[in-house]
Amino acid sequence: MSYASALDRLHALGQELHTAPGTPRRKFELSHMRTLMAALGNAERNFTSVLVAGTNGKGSTSSTLASILSRAGYRTGLYTSPHLSRVNERIQVNGAMISDDDLAALFFHVEEIASTLVHNGKLPAAPSFFETVTAMGFLHFAAQKVHTAVVEVGMGGRLDATNIVEPVVSVITDISLDHTEWLGSTVTLIAREKAGILRHNGVMVTLPQHPEANQALGEAAVALEVRGVNAASYIPVHNHPEHYTRNRYPLSVMGELIGIDSPLGGAHQQRNLALAVATAVELKNNHSYNITPVDIQAGIRDTVWPARLEPIPGNGSSADVLLDVGHNPAGAWALRAAVSQLDEGQPLTLVFGCLKDKPITELAQILFPLFRHVVLTPVDSPRSASIEDLLLAAQTTGSEVEAAANAISAVERALRVTPANGLVVVTGSVYLVGEVRPMLMASRPAPAEPLKV
């Protein structure tokens, strides 16, 4: 059957975080994922895994580490979520997305096996969208004979579908409040869920962060006799960004001085880069990986992870655009710090839309005051915040705002009201950025050098 048919059926599956009115909220059970994978031959056991959890930065850390491993000569799988434009983005081997044909074949295979399990009473219901794609990813990695898969946790950790792998290293990025309806209302509770990816006598790579997170992670690590690796030594002593959309600085790694040159911009990314470097060093020192400082330098330089402070240049008569998928307060503060580096007086316009379960008022208060003009839009998701809710949040900021019917028209309006020497920033949701990025990339190819703003 076709790729289009596979996508239609895949998207018809239950979404973990969206519950239709009158429908009971989905209950997470890792045992269901284990049952499914056992019927699929436990493909997740055919490769080495590094599991990455956290609130912010786990995708950046995962993509950077995967690039380093690929550069070191290892056939490397990368599993991430959500995707920007195509489901295929979630499943990659050595930087190449899974093909349409392979994705379709794997979907129908998983669907057939799952249907049999449900029919025989071994599963209570069909797997969700995320469970299905996770199974497809693991099957693809096994079929492609990857050596190591870098696996980004979808949400939480303890009950996430990805947590059926047995990681040689568990990486935990910065933790803050997000998905509180599912993970808990405090940093402590959320950190305990993230700590569910730790294993007895395993390894945890992390950084000092929020005191509540530090304590919760420390308690979990002690209980499991986990060896902790502090990545702090790989954070630069001084911030040396040449431009807010890129990180460049010297760093001592394995006794050698290398030049970090990352396409992931913003000072906050230096923490994610440090986690990736520390994990690569851990794999070399204690897990027999052949990784050199040159591999780390080249892997960081070659990382592809779009829509994280991603610049798209104007055509000379229209403004530049900056895309960022920040969707919670921590991400909004990171974006605010980056935008604050711009020349004072540069005309700035914001295109903003987010999901209804986000702290909309808080996000508005962090971001909106930086911009001369704000264009609000719903996002392409059943969980989208309404224009009414967005306008209500904007009232607390005193910003000049208007509403657009959809993301494309919002960006078009922003470009019309922004002078050519200005900047349009699009943020608030992965769904929003993912919808407008193909249009912008088609008409304005990204530059080889950072934007000069």
C-alpha positions, -999 to 999 in steps of 0.1 A, spaced: 0 0 0 11 36 -6 30 61 15 -1 84 14 -23 57 27 2 49 55 3 85 66 -35 87 66 -38 56 88 -9 67 110 -25 101 117 -58 85 124 -42 67 154 -47 81 189 -26 111 199 -12 107 234 -16 143 243 -49 151 227 -81 137 241 -113 143 221 -143 155 242 -161 126 258 -131 102 253 -112 89 283 -76 101 286 -51 76 273 -33 57 300 4 52 295 16 16 299 52 6 290 42 -30 291 21 -25 260 51 -13 241 71 -43 253 44 -66 241 44 -50 207 81 -50 203 83 -87 215 59 -96 187 81 -76 163 112 -96 173 126 -71 199 143 -51 172 155 -26 198 180 -52 211 199 -52 178 218 -20 184 234 0 211 213 29 224 219 63 240 187 76 256 182 114 259 155 129 281 148 165 294 124 194 289 145 216 266 175 208 245 171 170 241 167 172 203 197 195 199 218 173 221 207 141 203 213 155 168 247 168 178 258 135 193 245 115 164 265 137 140 296 132 161 291 94 160 285 94 123 317 115 118 336 89 139 326 62 114 297 46 132 265 38 115 242 59 136 204 60 140 187 92 153 151 91 166 135 124 174 101 140 179 81 159 170 88 165 133 87 198 116 72 190 81 74 152 75 70 122 97 101 108 80 123 133 98 119 114 131 138 83 118 173 89 104 204 69 97 236 88 92 216 119 86 194 104 59 156 103 66 138 70 62 124 67 26 87 70 18 86 33 7 104 20 38 81 41 61 50 28 44 62 -8 45 71 -6 82 38 11 91 17 -16 76 39 -43 91 35 -28 126 -2 -22 120 -8 -59 110 11 -72 141 -6 -48 164 -41 -58 150 -33 -94 157 -23 -86 192 -55 -67 198 -76 -95 183 -59 -121 205 -64 -99 236 -27 -93 242 -31 -55 237 -62 -36 249 -61 -12 219 -41 -3 189 -8 14 196 -9 52 195 8 74 169 40 77 189 42 41 199 37 30 163 64 54 150 88 44 177 84 8 168 89 17 131 121 35 141 135 6 160 127 -18 132 144 5 106 175 8 128 177 -30 131 172 -35 93 198 -8 85 222 -25 109 230 7 128 257 4 154 243 30 178 210 48 180 206 81 197 170 81 209 152 112 221 125 106 247 91 119 235 77 131 269 88 124 304 109 92 305 96 66 329 66 56 308 77 69 274 76 44 246 113 49 239 122 37 274 121 0 264 157 3 251 186 -5 275 209 25 271 246 24 276 244 60 286 214 81 298 215 118 291 193 143 309 191 178 296 177 209 314 144 203 332 117 229 336 79 230 338 62 216 307 35 190 301 25 195 338 -9 179 332 9 146 325 42 148 344 34 168 375 31 204 386 66 208 401 102 205 388 108 177 413 79 156 400 90 162 364 126 154 372 116 121 388 97 111 356 128 121 335 150 100 358 130 69 347 155 65 319 183 57 343 193 21 348 209 2 377 246 6 376 242 28 345 256 61 335 239 95 337 254 125 318 239 158 329 246 193 341 239 212 373 206 230 369 175 238 389 181 228 426 149 207 427 159 189 395 194 183 409 181 168 441 156 145 423 181 133 398 207 128 425 183 108 446 174 86 417 210 81 407 220 71 442 191 46 446 202 29 413 239 32 419 243 52 388 276 68 379 272 105 372 291 124 345 291 162 349 293 179 315 301 213 330 338 211 320 327 214 283 309 247 288 331 275 276 344 298 303 336 328 282 308 332 257 323 338 222 294 338 198 302 356 166 265 358 159 234 349 179 225 322 153 258 304 157 282 293 185 319 295 179 345 291 207 376 271 216 373 241 238 396 216 254 385 180 247 406 149 255 436 171 261 434 188 227 421 223 219 394 222 192 373 249 176 336 246 183 316 259 153 280 249 157 250 259 136 229 258 167 228 294 179 222 310 213 241 308 245 216 282 258 229 257 231 263 257 248 248 235 275 234 211 249 267 210 231 285 203 264 262 173 270 269 159 235 306 163 239 306 147 274 286 118 261 310 113 232 340 113 257 322 89 280 316 65 250 353 67 241 367 63 276 344 37 290 326 20 262 354 14 236 342 39 210 369 52 187 361 89 188 387 116 184 387 153 192 386 159 154 355 138 151 338 158 178 348 191 161 336 179 127 304 163 140 294 195 158 301 216 127 281 193 105 250 190 128 217 195 110 189 205 134 166 232 118 143 257 133 164 264 164 173 301 160 174 293 122 179 324 100 163 326 66 175 357 46 153 382 29 154 387 -8 167 423 -6 133 439 -6 118 420 24 129 414 60 149 384 72 131 357 91 142 339 122 126 305 131 126 290 166 105 262 180 106 274 216 73 264 231 76 268 269 88 295 292 124 283 293 125 282 255 109 317 254 136 331 277 163 316 255 148 332 224 144 365 243 181 364 252 191 359 215 168 386 202 181 410 228 215 409 211 201 426 180 209 462 172 187 485 192 161 501 170 159 473 144 122 468 135 110 435 149 78 417 142 67 385 160 45 357 145 32 337 174 9 307 179 9 279 205 -10 250 219 -38 256 244 -21 236 272 9 260 273 11 289 297 0 314 271 0 345 293 35 338 306 49 332 271 33 365 259 48 384 288 82 371 281 82 377 243 57 402 232 72 434 247 104 429 226 84 435 194 70 465 176 42 444 161 28 409 169 7 388 146 -12 360 163 -23 328 146 -38 294 154 -16 264 147 -24 233 127 -33 210 156 -64 200 174 -46 213 206 -42 248 192 -49 278 214 -77 299 200 -73 334 187 -95 346 216 -71 331 241 -41 345 224 -56 380 222 -65 378 259 -29 370 268 -17 398 246 -37 423 266 -14 419 296 16 430 275 5 463 260 19 451 226 4 461 192 -13 429 180 -35 416 152 -48 382 143 -44 361 112 -65 332 100 -36 308 97 1 305 99 9 312 62 -12 344 62 3 355 95 39 353 80 28 371 49 12 398 69 43 401 91 66 405 61 43 432 47 44 453 79 82 448 85 108 470 67 135 453 47 160 461 74 138 444 100 134 409 113 104 387 115 105 361 143 83 330 141 79 310 173 56 294 199 50 259 185 67 232 164 35 229 144 36 266 135 73 267 125 69 234 106 40 247 86 57 279 74 93 267 70 89 249 37 73 280 21 101 303 34 129 278 24 114 275 -11 116 312 -18 146 321 3 174 295 5 193 296 37 227 314 35 260 298 38 271 324 63 252 338 93 229 367 87 244 402 93 219 420 115 
